[in-house]
Amino acid sequence: MDLLGFIIILVKVLVVFAATMITVMGMIYAERRVSAFMQGRLGPNRVGPKGLLQPIADGIKFFMKEDLIPGGVDKPIYILAPAILLIPALMTFAVIPFGSSITIFGREIALQVADVNVGILYILALTSIGVYGIVLAGWSSNSKYSLLGGLRSSAQLISYELAMGLAVVSIILLAGSLRLNDIIADQQGHFLSWNVFKQPLAFLIFLVAVYAETNRLPFDLTEAEQELVGGYHTEYSSMKFAMFFMAEYANMITAAALTVTLFFGGWDVPFVNENSLGLVGVILSVLSFIFKIAFFLFLFIWTRWTFPRFRYDQLMKLGWKVLLPLALVNIFLTGGYLTLAALS
């Protein structure tokens, strides 16, 4: 790799990281505002105009708080656990394309940090690593509430990652590739080419599983304040708690981006050939991607403040007895359709 290529990759990494952190701050603000609107409250309105600087004030508060480490914890693992959760959450976005390619000084630059030919496997692998941070945080905290939260998280991951992975398999069968750019290319043309119309059952299974994977209501059994105080992060404070907080929102952003990529054409604008429009097409593709992600992030918030939390037995039953069988049936139907199409 030449020096210019290295600089381009470095710039893309910094841009994606900065965009993710800014979106995390925006989501913290939006979560409070939307919930306040739904409950007839004002929400944050003191720090900055309309409370826009509240996330910055929260960050300063976390940074200035005393970092308490309870007695009896397994200190190395206790300290490492937040990073084990946050780092994969930030790395996952690296393979997701967020716009069409742009040509600068005769060099074509893909709006994607890394174009990996097994991008789907990369994402599934990293999301699986993240749960170790939760489990280790719960185990090392020397608290029954934290331990129960960690155990619930591992059981929840096993239950829903199977269904989510099988839902993705049907998309891979249609595209014939694990590469995210190929999956987007398979959906280009018009909006009826999007996988949400070709695979509606897979989309519903994937969406429900994503909510469970990100530990969001109605699947936040790992925290469940009424039962476990705060779950796996009960014994954490200061910036370690903030890292768990940031990881949750970073995972939401990645989940929304992956949903858009797999089922809603990614950055593609229906009926528009972005590559033929030059810079205008690039801007349109990036704005399209941002708009689609914003919709699903709003859906995350809307769902949280609309539906009650599942009981734990209901959570397990939905994962094993409903989503998993439906995902398997969907794969057989998709495989049968593709076989008949090939034979004809």
C-alpha positions as CSV (number, residue, x, y, z in Angstrom):
1,M,0.0,0.0,0.0
2,D,1.3,3.4,-0.9
3,L,1.4,6.5,1.4
4,L,-1.7,8.1,-0.3
5,G,-3.7,4.9,0.1
6,F,-2.8,4.7,3.8
7,I,-3.8,8.4,4.3
8,I,-7.1,7.7,2.6
9,I,-7.9,4.8,4.9
10,L,-6.9,6.8,7.9
11,V,-9.2,9.6,6.9
12,K,-12.1,7.2,6.4
13,V,-11.5,5.7,9.8
14,L,-11.5,9.1,11.5
15,V,-14.6,10.2,9.6
16,V,-16.5,7.1,10.5
17,F,-15.4,7.2,14.1
18,A,-16.3,10.9,14.4
19,A,-19.7,10.4,12.7
20,T,-20.4,7.5,15.1
21,M,-19.5,9.5,18.2
22,I,-21.6,12.5,17.0
23,T,-24.5,10.2,16.3
24,V,-24.2,8.6,19.7
25,M,-24.5,12.1,21.3
26,G,-27.4,12.9,19.0
27,M,-29.1,9.7,20.0
28,I,-28.8,10.4,23.7
29,Y,-30.4,13.8,23.1
30,A,-33.1,12.3,20.8
31,E,-33.9,9.5,23.2
32,R,-34.7,12.1,25.9
33,R,-36.6,14.4,23.6
34,V,-38.7,11.8,21.9
35,S,-39.6,10.1,25.3
36,A,-40.5,13.5,26.8
37,F,-42.7,14.3,23.8
38,M,-44.5,10.9,24.1
39,Q,-45.0,11.4,27.8
40,G,-46.1,15.1,27.7
41,R,-42.9,16.4,29.2
42,L,-40.3,19.0,28.2
43,G,-37.1,16.9,28.3
44,P,-33.7,18.6,28.4
45,N,-34.0,22.3,28.0
46,R,-31.4,23.9,30.3
47,V,-27.9,23.3,28.8
48,G,-27.6,25.1,25.5
49,P,-30.4,26.1,23.1
50,K,-33.3,23.6,23.5
51,G,-31.0,21.5,25.6
52,L,-28.8,20.6,22.6
53,L,-25.6,20.6,24.7
54,Q,-27.0,18.2,27.3
55,P,-25.0,15.2,25.9
56,I,-21.8,17.2,26.3
57,A,-22.7,18.1,29.9
58,D,-23.4,14.4,30.5
59,G,-20.0,13.5,29.2
60,I,-18.3,16.1,31.4
61,K,-20.2,14.8,34.4
62,F,-19.1,11.2,33.7
63,F,-15.5,12.3,33.2
64,M,-15.5,14.3,36.5
65,K,-17.1,11.6,38.6
66,E,-15.0,9.6,41.0
67,D,-14.2,6.2,39.7
68,L,-15.1,3.7,42.4
69,I,-14.0,0.1,42.3
70,P,-16.0,-2.0,44.8
71,G,-14.2,-4.5,47.1
72,G,-14.1,-8.1,46.1
73,V,-14.1,-7.5,42.3
74,D,-11.7,-9.3,39.9
75,K,-10.0,-6.0,39.1
76,P,-8.2,-6.7,35.8
77,I,-11.3,-8.2,34.2
78,Y,-13.6,-5.6,35.9
79,I,-11.5,-2.8,34.3
80,L,-11.2,-4.6,30.9
81,A,-14.9,-5.5,30.4
82,P,-16.2,-2.1,29.2
83,A,-13.5,-1.9,26.5
84,I,-14.3,-5.5,25.4
85,L,-17.9,-4.3,24.7
86,L,-17.1,-0.8,23.3
87,I,-14.3,-1.7,20.9
88,P,-16.2,-4.3,18.8
89,A,-19.2,-1.9,18.7
90,L,-17.0,0.7,17.1
91,M,-15.2,-1.7,14.8
92,T,-18.3,-3.3,13.3
93,F,-19.2,-0.3,11.1
94,A,-15.8,-0.6,9.2
95,V,-17.2,-3.0,6.5
96,I,-20.6,-1.2,5.9
97,P,-20.6,1.0,2.7
98,F,-22.1,4.4,3.4
99,G,-22.2,5.8,-0.1
100,S,-21.2,5.2,-3.7
101,S,-17.6,5.6,-4.7
102,I,-16.0,9.0,-5.4
103,T,-13.1,9.8,-7.8
104,I,-10.5,12.2,-6.5
105,F,-7.3,13.0,-8.6
106,G,-8.0,10.0,-10.8
107,R,-8.2,7.6,-7.8
108,E,-11.5,5.8,-7.1
109,I,-12.3,5.9,-3.4
110,A,-15.0,3.6,-2.0
111,L,-17.0,5.2,0.8
112,Q,-16.3,2.3,3.1
113,V,-13.4,1.7,5.5
114,A,-12.7,-1.9,4.4
115,D,-14.2,-3.8,1.5
116,V,-14.1,-7.4,2.9
117,N,-15.4,-10.2,0.8
118,V,-16.8,-11.9,4.0
119,G,-18.3,-8.7,5.4
120,I,-21.4,-10.4,6.9
121,L,-19.2,-13.0,8.8
122,Y,-17.0,-10.1,10.1
123,I,-20.0,-8.3,11.5
124,L,-21.5,-11.5,13.1
125,A,-18.2,-12.4,14.6
126,L,-17.6,-9.0,16.2
127,T,-21.2,-8.8,17.6
128,S,-20.6,-12.2,19.2
129,I,-17.4,-10.9,20.9
130,G,-19.3,-8.0,22.4
131,V,-21.4,-10.2,24.7
132,Y,-18.2,-11.3,26.4
133,G,-17.8,-7.8,27.8
134,I,-21.3,-8.0,29.4
135,V,-20.7,-11.5,30.8
136,L,-17.3,-10.7,32.2
137,A,-18.6,-7.4,33.7
138,G,-21.4,-9.3,35.4
139,W,-19.0,-12.1,36.7
140,S,-16.2,-9.8,37.8
141,S,-18.4,-7.4,39.7
142,N,-18.9,-9.7,42.7
143,S,-22.6,-8.9,42.7
144,K,-25.6,-11.2,42.4
145,Y,-27.5,-8.6,40.3
146,S,-24.6,-8.1,37.9
147,L,-24.0,-11.9,37.6
148,L,-27.7,-12.5,36.7
149,G,-27.5,-9.7,34.1
150,G,-24.5,-11.3,32.5
151,L,-26.1,-14.8,32.5
152,R,-29.2,-13.4,30.9
153,S,-27.2,-11.7,28.3
154,S,-25.4,-14.9,27.2
155,A,-28.7,-16.8,27.1
156,Q,-30.4,-14.0,25.1
157,L,-27.5,-13.9,22.6
158,I,-27.6,-17.6,21.9
159,S,-31.4,-17.5,21.5
160,Y,-31.6,-14.6,19.1
161,E,-28.3,-14.7,17.2
162,L,-29.3,-18.1,15.7
163,A,-32.5,-16.6,14.3
164,M,-30.7,-13.5,13.1
165,G,-28.0,-15.4,11.4
166,L,-30.5,-17.7,9.6
167,A,-32.4,-14.6,8.5
168,V,-29.2,-13.3,6.9
169,V,-28.6,-16.6,5.2
170,S,-31.7,-16.1,3.0
171,I,-30.2,-12.7,1.9
172,I,-26.9,-14.3,1.2
173,L,-28.7,-17.0,-1.0
174,L,-30.4,-14.2,-3.0
175,A,-27.2,-12.2,-3.5
176,G,-24.9,-15.1,-3.9
177,S,-22.2,-13.3,-1.9
178,L,-21.1,-12.5,1.7
179,R,-19.8,-9.1,0.5
180,L,-22.0,-6.2,1.5
181,N,-21.3,-4.2,-1.8
182,D,-22.7,-7.2,-3.7
183,I,-25.8,-7.4,-1.5
184,I,-26.4,-3.6,-2.2
185,A,-25.8,-4.1,-5.9
186,D,-28.4,-6.9,-6.0
187,Q,-31.0,-4.5,-4.7
188,Q,-30.3,-1.6,-7.1
189,G,-32.8,-0.4,-9.7
190,H,-36.1,0.4,-8.0
191,F,-37.4,0.0,-4.5
192,L,-39.2,-3.2,-5.3
193,S,-35.8,-4.7,-5.7
194,W,-35.1,-4.2,-2.0
195,N,-34.8,-7.3,0.0
196,V,-37.5,-6.1,2.4
197,F,-40.0,-6.9,-0.4
198,K,-38.3,-10.0,-1.6
199,Q,-37.8,-11.4,2.0
200,P,-40.4,-9.8,4.3
201,L,-40.3,-12.7,6.8
202,A,-36.5,-12.5,7.0
203,F,-36.8,-8.8,7.6
204,L,-39.2,-9.2,10.5
205,I,-37.1,-12.0,12.1
206,F,-33.9,-9.9,11.7
207,L,-35.5,-6.8,13.1
208,V,-36.8,-8.5,16.2
209,A,-33.5,-10.3,16.7
210,V,-31.6,-7.0,16.4
211,Y,-33.6,-5.5,19.2
212,A,-32.8,-8.5,21.4
213,E,-29.1,-8.3,20.3
214,T,-28.8,-4.7,21.3
215,N,-30.5,-5.3,24.7
216,R,-33.2,-2.7,24.0
217,L,-36.7,-2.7,25.2
218,P,-38.8,-4.9,25.1
219,F,-35.7,-7.2,25.4
220,D,-33.6,-5.4,28.0
221,L,-33.7,-8.3,30.5
222,T,-29.9,-7.9,31.1
223,E,-30.6,-4.6,32.9
224,A,-34.2,-4.8,34.1
225,E,-34.1,-2.1,36.7
226,Q,-37.1,-3.4,38.6
227,E,-35.4,-6.8,39.0
228,L,-31.7,-6.4,38.8
229,V,-31.1,-2.8,39.8
230,G,-29.0,-2.1,36.7
231,G,-27.9,-5.6,35.7
232,Y,-24.4,-6.2,34.5
233,H,-23.3,-2.5,35.0
234,T,-24.7,-2.1,38.5
235,E,-21.2,-1.8,40.1
236,Y,-19.8,0.5,37.5
237,S,-19.4,4.3,37.7
238,S,-17.7,7.2,36.0
239,M,-16.2,6.6,32.5
240,K,-16.5,2.8,32.7
241,F,-20.3,3.2,33.0
242,A,-20.1,5.7,30.1
243,M,-18.3,3.2,28.0
244,F,-21.2,0.7,28.4
245,F,-23.6,3.6,27.6
246,M,-21.7,4.5,24.4
247,A,-21.4,0.8,23.4
248,E,-25.2,0.4,23.5
249,Y,-25.8,3.4,21.2
250,A,-22.9,2.5,18.9
251,N,-24.5,-1.0,18.5
252,M,-27.8,0.6,17.7
253,I,-26.2,2.7,15.0
254,T,-24.5,-0.4,13.5
255,A,-27.7,-2.4,13.7
256,A,-29.6,0.3,11.9
257,A,-26.9,0.5,9.2
258,L,-26.8,-3.2,8.7
259,T,-30.6,-3.4,8.5
260,V,-30.6,-0.7,5.8
261,T,-27.8,-2.4,3.9
262,L,-29.3,-5.9,3.9
263,F,-33.0,-5.0,3.4
264,F,-33.4,-1.4,2.1
265,G,-30.8,-1.1,-0.6
266,G,-28.1,0.4,1.5
267,W,-27.1,3.8,0.1
268,D,-29.0,3.3,-3.1
269,V,-31.6,5.9,-4.2
270,P,-34.4,4.2,-6.2
271,F,-34.7,5.0,-9.9
272,V,-31.4,7.0,-9.7
273,N,-28.0,6.0,-11.1
274,E,-25.7,7.6,-8.6
275,N,-22.5,6.7,-10.4
276,S,-23.6,8.7,-13.5
277,L,-24.2,11.9,-11.5
278,G,-20.6,12.4,-10.2
279,L,-20.4,14.3,-7.0
280,V,-24.1,15.0,-6.8
281,G,-24.7,11.2,-6.9
282,V,-22.2,10.6,-4.1
283,I,-24.0,13.3,-1.9
284,L,-27.4,11.8,-2.8
285,S,-26.2,8.3,-1.8
286,V,-24.7,9.4,1.5
287,L,-27.9,11.4,2.4
288,S,-30.1,8.4,1.4
289,F,-28.0,6.2,3.8
290,I,-28.3,8.7,6.6
291,F,-32.0,9.2,6.2
292,K,-32.7,5.4,6.2
293,I,-30.5,5.0,9.3
294,A,-32.3,7.9,11.1
295,F,-35.6,6.2,10.5
296,F,-34.5,3.0,12.1
297,L,-32.9,4.8,15.0
298,F,-36.1,6.6,15.6
299,L,-37.9,3.2,15.5
300,F,-35.5,2.0,18.3
301,I,-36.6,4.9,20.5
302,W,-40.3,4.6,19.6
303,T,-40.4,0.9,20.4
304,R,-38.6,1.5,23.7
305,W,-41.3,3.9,24.9
306,T,-44.2,2.0,23.5
307,F,-43.9,-1.7,24.4
308,P,-43.6,-3.2,27.9
309,R,-40.7,-5.5,28.8
310,F,-41.1,-9.3,28.1
311,R,-40.9,-11.8,30.9
312,Y,-37.8,-13.9,30.7
313,D,-39.8,-17.1,29.8
314,Q,-41.5,-15.2,27.0
315,L,-38.2,-14.0,25.7
316,M,-36.8,-17.5,25.5
317,K,-40.1,-18.9,24.0
318,L,-40.1,-16.2,21.3
319,G,-36.5,-16.9,20.3
320,W,-36.5,-20.7,20.3
321,K,-40.1,-21.6,19.4
322,V,-41.1,-18.8,17.1
323,L,-38.2,-17.0,15.4
324,L,-35.9,-20.0,14.9
325,P,-38.5,-22.3,13.2
326,L,-39.7,-19.4,11.0
327,A,-36.1,-18.6,10.0
328,L,-35.5,-22.3,9.0
329,V,-38.8,-22.4,7.1
330,N,-37.8,-19.2,5.3
331,I,-34.4,-20.7,4.2
332,F,-36.1,-23.8,2.8
333,L,-38.6,-21.7,0.9
334,T,-35.8,-19.4,-0.5
335,G,-33.7,-22.4,-1.4
336,G,-36.6,-24.1,-3.1
337,Y,-37.5,-20.9,-5.1
338,L,-33.9,-20.5,-6.3
339,T,-33.6,-24.2,-7.2
340,L,-36.8,-24.0,-9.3
341,A,-35.6,-20.7,-10.9
342,A,-32.3,-22.3,-11.9
343,L,-34.0,-25.4,-13.3
344,S,-36.4,-23.4,-15.4
